[in-house]
Amino acid sequence: MSLIKKFATVASGTLMSRAFGFVREMLMAAAIGTGPVADAFYAAFQFPNTFRRLFAEGAFNAAFVPLFAKEIEANGTEGAKRFSEEVFGVLFTTLLVLTIAMELAMPLLVRFLIAPGFVDEPQKYDLTVALATVMFPYLICMSLAAMMSGMLNSLRRYFAAAIAPVFLNIILIAVLANAWYKGHDNLTVGYALAWGVLAAGVVQLAIVWIAVRHAGISIGFRRPRMTPNVKRLLILALPAAITGGITQINQLIGTAIASGQNSAVSSLALADRVYQLPLGVVGVAVAIVLLPELARALKSGNLKEAANLQNRSVEFTLFLTLPAAAALLVMSEPIVRVLYERGQFAAGNSTPTVAAILAIFGLGLPAFVLIKAFTPGYFAREDTRTPMIFAAISVAVNISVALTLFPVMGAPGIATASAIAGWVNAAMLLVVLVRRGHWGADIPLLTRIPRLVIAAAVMAGALHVAIGRLAPYLASSAPLHTQAATLLALVAGATVIYFGVAFGIGGADLGMIRRNIKRGEAKPQQAPAANATADE
């Protein structure tokens, strides 16, 4: 399977999840708006959800996948099964102890870590503690699911791991639909959503567990033991978790700071949902697919193929991310209005704040995606320490800028800090890769990047003019179907302009895409024997 087809396989599942996520957030905005229940739910959910993203979106895979792939090649399926059971025993035991400790300490965690700003509002604080207590066991399910997803990715069975997160949104949509049908109040909706999150974790774990068994590996429970492989995994996993989840760590910090202002937490969460679409579809797909492919190329000594994989991945991410960033910057307010402006959200007049946050996130989007493309260059070489140091620097930048800007700008100041920290991190990752000789100059990439920037700028200019001309059809007073149809027309027109200019000035090339597809199809023998039955 070609690199592009692998990206598409993962991205299709992620796209489905993000699409259902939009529906979920639209219903939540209408049901609970950006009020105290919304703040409490989003703050409580941020804690286990941060761990989910740390594990499920690449960080755990960064440590686990190379070791699992090495076991497959060295000792076959039986060796990989033994290694998986060793890891499962340690991971499950650790998670169980961690969850019990966190549940007992939840009041202190909310007070000092999750939402210190809620302490002055006892009802909101107590609700956040209660909701976080219900949702935290979600961590056990998603961490174990992440391990099995790593196994599936190593076996080149990408789809089950990519489709499993869809069920979180499906279950929460069902909860919200039932609440609307029965006319539940905001507090009841908040508790129902918390229990829905926990149920979704169980369902997602079941899906990947079944997929792993279908792939021919049945995992049993082994007594936890610190074997050499497990020790190696733990040495790699901690810095990888910090590095791979830097965006989520910064968001957790942002949530803690934002808790000092009413509606800031929920406003950040709603804007985050929108920009997570391109970040998830492009960035996460690239990170998941690139790591095992890069690890195989380096293990076989094929440095030319490794360099080509890295360059084509960056080219692919920028080709799709630059127009998304430009669109979020220019048309954030119409997007927020169409997606969220109804029910409790409209009553709170939250559109300008969420739109401003979304536009700023758009400026940071290319950096967030490039981080996903750069870090496999370190992880595939089993270097998780260097990107961890860069992640720590990024966190320091984020905290200092957020604390400086939040009193002046409010929630948009936190988004600004996150974007700046993202660009600092991406720049450091690239510079060190180049200095070490792990990233060679690629003339096609260097000539295409400025052309893609020009294409995105032309598209943004055209969108700005069109939005001004169509303002009456995008205003809050216009019917929702008129707003939605106008927004879709703008997106379609912007897409035509971007692709037309990009291909016209040489920022993209159909021949190159065809060659990538053919290159991947021409070399199926490079896959390990254990992957012969992989879903492609």
C-alpha positions in Angstrom: 0.0 0.0 0.0 1.4 3.5 -0.9 2.1 6.1 1.7 -0.7 8.3 0.4 -3.2 5.4 0.6 -2.1 4.6 4.1 -2.6 8.3 5.1 -6.1 8.1 3.5 -7.0 4.9 5.3 -6.3 6.5 8.7 -7.6 9.9 7.7 -10.9 8.5 6.6 -11.6 7.0 10.0 -10.4 10.2 11.7 -12.5 12.3 9.4 -15.6 10.3 10.3 -14.8 10.8 14.0 -14.3 14.5 13.6 -17.5 14.9 11.5 -19.5 13.2 14.3 -17.6 15.4 16.8 -19.0 18.5 15.1 -22.5 17.1 15.4 -21.8 16.4 19.1 -20.5 19.9 19.8 -23.4 21.5 17.9 -25.8 19.7 20.1 -23.8 20.4 23.3 -23.6 24.1 22.4 -27.4 24.2 21.9 -28.1 22.2 25.1 -25.7 23.8 27.6 -24.1 26.7 25.8 -21.0 28.2 27.5 -22.4 28.4 31.0 -21.3 26.9 34.3 -22.3 23.3 33.4 -20.5 23.5 30.1 -17.4 24.9 31.9 -17.5 22.1 34.4 -17.9 19.3 31.9 -15.2 20.6 29.5 -12.8 21.1 32.4 -13.5 17.6 33.8 -13.3 15.9 30.4 -10.1 17.7 29.6 -8.2 15.7 32.2 -8.9 12.1 31.0 -9.1 13.3 27.4 -5.5 14.7 27.7 -4.3 11.2 28.7 -6.3 9.8 25.8 -4.6 12.0 23.3 -1.2 11.4 24.9 -1.6 7.7 24.3 -4.0 7.2 21.5 -2.7 9.8 19.1 0.9 8.7 18.7 2.8 9.1 22.0 2.5 5.6 23.2 2.9 4.3 19.6 6.1 6.2 19.4 7.6 3.9 22.0 5.7 0.7 21.5 5.5 0.4 17.6 9.3 0.2 16.9 9.8 -2.4 19.7 6.7 -4.4 18.6 7.8 -4.3 14.9 11.3 -5.4 16.0 9.8 -8.4 17.9 7.8 -9.4 14.8 10.9 -9.4 12.6 13.2 -11.1 15.1 10.9 -13.6 16.7 7.7 -13.7 14.6 4.1 -13.5 15.8 4.8 -15.6 19.0 7.5 -13.2 20.1 5.3 -10.2 19.4 2.5 -11.9 21.4 4.8 -12.5 24.3 6.0 -8.9 24.3 2.4 -7.6 24.1 1.3 -9.7 27.1 4.3 -8.5 29.1 3.4 -4.9 28.3 -0.3 -5.5 28.9 0.3 -6.9 32.4 2.4 -3.9 33.5 0.2 -1.3 31.8 -3.1 -2.6 33.2 -1.7 -2.9 36.7 -0.2 0.6 36.6 -3.4 2.1 35.2 -5.5 0.5 37.8 -3.4 1.8 40.7 -3.2 5.3 39.0 -6.9 5.5 38.5 -7.7 4.6 42.1 -5.2 7.2 43.3 -6.6 9.8 41.0 -10.2 9.1 42.0 -9.4 9.5 45.7 -7.4 12.7 45.0 -9.9 14.2 42.5 -11.0 17.2 44.8 -7.3 18.2 45.1 -6.6 17.7 41.4 -9.5 20.0 40.4 -8.5 22.6 43.0 -4.9 22.8 42.1 -4.5 21.4 38.6 -7.6 21.0 36.5 -9.6 24.2 37.3 -8.2 26.2 40.2 -10.3 29.2 39.1 -13.5 27.2 40.0 -12.7 27.2 43.7 -14.5 30.5 44.3 -17.7 29.0 42.8 -18.6 26.0 45.0 -21.3 24.6 42.8 -19.2 24.7 39.7 -16.2 23.2 41.6 -18.3 20.4 43.1 -19.8 19.6 39.7 -16.4 19.4 38.1 -15.1 17.0 40.8 -18.2 14.8 40.4 -18.0 14.7 36.6 -14.2 14.1 36.5 -14.6 11.2 39.0 -17.1 9.5 36.7 -15.0 10.0 33.6 -11.5 9.3 34.8 -11.7 5.4 34.3 -12.0 6.3 30.6 -8.2 6.5 30.9 -7.8 2.7 31.5 -9.9 1.8 28.5 -8.2 4.3 26.1 -4.6 3.5 27.2 -5.2 -0.2 26.7 -6.9 0.5 23.4 -3.9 2.6 22.4 -1.6 -0.3 22.9 -3.7 -2.5 20.7 -4.0 0.3 18.1 -0.2 0.3 18.0 -0.2 -3.4 17.4 -2.7 -3.0 14.5 -0.7 -0.1 13.0 2.5 -2.2 13.1 0.6 -5.0 11.3 -0.6 -2.3 8.8 -4.2 -2.8 9.9 -5.0 0.9 10.3 -8.8 1.2 9.9 -10.1 -0.4 13.1 -7.9 1.9 15.3 -8.9 4.9 13.3 -12.7 4.1 13.4 -12.9 3.3 17.1 -13.0 7.0 18.3 -16.1 7.5 16.2 -18.1 5.7 18.9 -17.3 8.3 21.6 -19.2 10.8 19.5 -22.0 8.5 18.5 -22.7 7.6 22.1 -22.6 11.3 23.2 -24.9 12.3 20.4 -27.3 9.6 21.5 -27.1 10.9 25.1 -27.8 14.5 23.9 -30.7 13.4 21.6 -32.3 11.5 24.5 -31.8 14.6 26.8 -33.5 16.8 24.2 -36.4 14.4 23.7 -37.0 14.1 27.4 -36.4 17.8 28.1 -33.6 17.3 30.7 -32.1 20.3 32.5 -28.4 21.3 32.1 -27.2 19.5 35.2 -28.8 16.2 34.2 -27.3 16.5 30.7 -23.9 17.1 32.3 -24.0 13.9 34.3 -25.4 11.9 31.4 -22.6 13.0 29.2 -20.0 12.0 31.8 -21.5 8.4 32.0 -21.6 8.4 28.2 -17.8 9.1 28.0 -17.1 6.1 30.3 -19.4 3.8 28.2 -17.6 5.0 25.0 -14.3 4.0 26.4 -15.5 0.4 27.0 -16.9 0.2 23.5 -13.7 1.6 21.8 -11.5 -0.9 23.8 -13.8 -3.8 22.7 -13.4 -2.8 19.0 -9.6 -2.8 18.9 -9.4 -5.9 21.1 -11.6 -7.8 18.6 -9.5 -6.4 15.7 -6.3 -7.6 17.3 -7.7 -11.1 17.8 -8.8 -11.1 14.2 -5.2 -10.2 13.2 -4.1 -13.5 14.8 -2.8 -12.2 18.2 -4.7 -13.2 21.3 -3.5 -11.3 24.4 -3.7 -13.0 27.7 -2.9 -11.5 31.1 0.6 -12.1 32.5 1.8 -11.2 36.0 3.4 -7.8 35.9 7.2 -8.2 35.4 9.9 -5.7 34.5 11.4 -7.7 31.6 14.2 -6.0 29.5 11.7 -5.2 26.7 9.3 -3.6 29.2 12.1 -1.6 30.8 13.1 -0.4 27.3 9.5 0.6 26.5 9.2 2.6 29.7 12.5 4.4 29.1 11.1 5.5 25.7 7.5 6.0 26.6 7.7 8.8 29.2 9.6 11.3 27.1 7.5 10.2 24.0 4.3 10.8 25.9 5.4 14.3 26.9 6.6 15.1 23.3 3.8 13.5 21.4 1.2 15.1 23.6 2.7 18.6 23.8 -0.4 20.2 22.2 -2.6 18.5 24.7 -0.4 19.4 27.7 -0.5 23.0 26.6 -4.3 22.7 26.3 -4.5 21.4 29.8 -2.4 24.3 31.1 -4.6 26.7 29.1 -7.8 25.2 30.7 -6.3 25.7 34.2 -5.5 29.3 33.4 -8.9 29.9 31.6 -10.8 28.6 34.7 -10.3 32.0 36.2 -12.8 33.6 33.7 -16.5 32.6 33.2 -17.1 30.8 29.8 -13.4 30.8 28.9 -13.0 27.0 29.3 -16.0 26.1 27.1 -15.1 28.8 24.5 -11.6 27.3 24.1 -13.1 23.7 23.9 -15.6 24.7 21.2 -12.9 26.4 19.1 -10.6 23.4 19.7 -13.2 21.1 18.2 -13.1 22.9 14.9 -9.4 23.1 14.3 -9.0 19.5 15.5 -10.6 18.5 12.2 -7.6 19.3 10.0 -5.1 18.5 12.8 -6.7 15.1 13.4 -7.3 14.2 9.7 -3.9 15.2 8.5 -1.5 15.5 11.4 -2.5 12.4 13.3 -2.8 10.3 10.1 0.8 11.3 9.1 2.2 10.6 12.6 0.5 7.1 12.9 1.5 6.0 9.4 5.0 7.6 9.1 6.5 6.2 12.3 6.4 2.4 11.4 7.3 3.1 7.8 10.3 5.3 8.8 11.4 2.7 11.4 11.4 0.0 8.8 13.4 2.1 6.3 16.0 2.9 9.0 16.2 -0.6 10.2 16.9 -1.9 6.7 19.6 0.9 6.2 17.6 2.5 3.4 18.4 6.2 4.3 17.3 7.5 0.9 13.8 6.0 1.4 13.7 7.4 5.0 14.5 10.9 3.7 11.9 10.6 1.0 9.3 9.5 3.4 9.9 12.5 5.7 10.0 15.0 2.8 6.8 13.7 1.1 5.0 13.6 4.5 5.8 17.3 5.1 4.8 18.1 1.6 1.5 16.3 2.0 0.8 18.0 5.4 1.5 21.5 4.1 -0.5 20.9 0.9 -3.6 20.2 3.0 -3.0 22.3 6.1 -2.0 25.7 4.7 -5.4 26.3 3.0 -7.2 25.1 6.2 -5.2 27.5 8.3 -6.0 30.4 5.9 -9.7 29.5 5.9 -9.9 29.4 9.7 -8.2 32.8 9.9 -10.5 34.5 7.4 -13.8 32.9 8.0 -13.8 31.8 11.6 -16.9 33.9 12.5 -19.2 32.4 9.8 -18.0 28.9 10.7 -18.8 29.4 14.4 -22.1 31.0 13.7 -23.3 28.1 11.5 -22.0 25.4 13.7 -22.9 26.7 17.2 -25.1 29.8 17.2 -28.4 28.4 18.5 -30.0 27.6 21.8 -28.0 28.4 25.0 -24.9 29.3 22.9 -26.8 32.1 21.0 -28.3 33.4 24.2 -24.9 33.9 25.7 -23.6 35.9 22.7 -20.5 33.7 22.6 -19.8 33.9 18.8 -17.2 36.7 18.7 -15.0 35.1 21.5 -15.0 31.6 20.0 -14.4 33.0 16.5 -11.4 35.0 17.7 -9.9 31.9 19.4 -10.5 29.8 16.3 -8.8 32.3 14.0 -5.7 32.3 16.3 -5.7 28.5 16.4 -5.7 28.7 12.6 -2.4 30.6 12.7 -0.9 27.8 14.8 -2.4 24.9 12.8 0.6 24.3 10.4 3.0 24.2 13.4 0.8 21.7 15.2 0.7 19.4 12.1 4.5 19.8 11.4 5.3 18.7 14.9 3.4 15.4 14.1 5.5 15.1 10.9 8.9 15.9 12.5 8.8 13.9 15.7 8.8 10.4 14.0 12.2 11.4 12.7 13.4 11.2 16.3 11.2 8.4 17.5 12.1 6.0 14.7 15.7 6.4 15.8 14.7 5.6 19.4 15.6 9.2 20.4 12.7 10.4 22.6 14.9 12.6 24.9 15.6 15.4 22.4 12.0 16.2 21.5 11.0 15.9 25.1 13.5 18.7 25.9 11.9 20.8 23.1 8.5 20.0 24.5 9.5 21.2 27.9 10.7 24.5 26.4 7.5 24.8 24.5 5.5 24.3 27.7 7.5 27.1 29.4 6.9 29.4 26.5 3.1 28.6 26.6 2.8 29.2 30.3 4.7 32.5 30.3 2.9 33.9 27.3 -0.5 32.7 28.5 -0.1 34.2 31.9 1.0 37.5 30.3 -1.8 37.7 27.7 -4.8 36.2 29.6 -5.4 39.3 31.9 -5.4 41.5 28.8 -7.0 39.4 26.0 -8.9 36.7 28.0 -9.3 33.3 26.3 -7.9 34.5 22.9 -4.6 35.2 24.8 -4.4 31.5 25.7 -4.9 30.5 22.1 -2.1 33.0 21.1 0.2 31.4 23.6 -0.6 27.9 22.3 0.1 29.0 18.7 3.4 30.7 19.6 4.6 27.6 21.6 3.7 25.4 18.6 5.8 27.3 16.2 8.7 27.4 18.7 8.5 23.6 19.1 8.3 22.9 15.3 11.2 25.2 14.6 13.5 23.5 17.1 12.6 20.0 15.9 13.4 20.9 12.3 16.7 22.7 13.0 18.1 19.8 15.0 17.1 17.2 12.4 18.9 19.3 9.8 22.0 19.7 12.0 22.2 16.0 12.6 22.0 15.2 8.9 18.7 13.4 9.4 16.9 15.8 7.1 18.5 16.4 3.8 17.7 19.3 1.4 14.9 18.3 -0.9 14.7 20.6 -3.9 11.1 19.7 -4.9 9.9 20.4 -1.3 11.8 23.6 -1.0 10.4 24.9 -4.3 6.8 23.8 -3.6 6.4 25.3 -0.1 6.5 29.0 -1.1 4.1 28.3 -3.9 1.7 26.6 -1.6 1.9 29.6 0.7 1.1 31.9 -2.3 -1.9 29.7 -3.3 -3.2 29.8 0.3 -2.8 33.6 0.4 -4.6 34.0 -2.9 -7.4 31.8 -1.6 -7.6 33.8 1.7 -7.8 37.1 -0.2 -10.6 35.8 -2.4 -12.5 34.6 0.7 -12.1 37.9 2.5 -13.7 39.7 -0.5 -16.4 37.2 -0.9 -17.4 37.2 2.8 -17.7 41.0 2.6 -20.0 40.8 -0.4 -22.1 38.0 1.1 -22.3 39.5 4.6 -26.2 39.7 4.6 -26.4 36.0 3.9 -24.0 35.1 6.7 -25.5 37.4 9.4 -27.2 36.1 12.5 -30.5 37.4 11.2 -30.4 35.2 8.1 -32.1 31.8 8.2 -29.7 29.0 9.3 -30.1 27.1 5.9 -29.1 30.3 4.1 -26.0 30.7 6.3 -25.1 27.1 5.8 -25.6 27.1 2.0 -23.5 30.3 1.7 -20.7 28.9 3.9 -20.6 25.7 1.8 -20.5 27.8 -1.4 -17.5 29.8 0.1 -15.7 26.5 1.0 -16.3 25.1 -2.5 -15.1 28.3 -4.2 -12.1 28.5 -1.9 -11.2 24.9 -2.7 -11.3 25.5 -6.4 -9.2 28.6 -6.1 -6.6 27.0 -3.9 -6.2 23.8 -6.0 -6.3 25.8 -9.2 -3.5 28.2 -8.1 -1.5 25.5 -6.4 -1.4 23.2 -9.4 -1.1 26.2 -11.8 2.1 27.6 -10.2 3.7 24.3 -9.5 2.9 24.0 -5.8 1.5 20.5 -6.4 2.0 18.0 -9.2 -0.4 15.2 -10.2 2.5 13.2 -11.6 4.3 13.2 -8.3 1.1 11.9 -6.6 0.8 9.2 -9.2 4.4 8.2 -8.7 4.0 8.0 -5.0 1.0 5.7 -5.4 2.8 3.5 -7.9 6.0 3.4 -5.8 4.1 2.0 -2.8 2.2 -0.6 -5.0 5.3 -1.7 -6.7 7.1 -2.9 -3.5 4.7 -5.1 -1.5 7.5 -7.5 -0.7 9.0 -5.0 1.7 6.3 -5.7 4.3 7.2 -8.2 7.0 5.8 -11.6 6.6 3.5 -11.2 9.6 1.7 -8.5 7.6 0.7 -10.7 4.8 -2.9 -10.8 5.9 -3.0 -7.1 6.7 -6.1 -5.1 5.6 -5.0 -2.8 2.8 
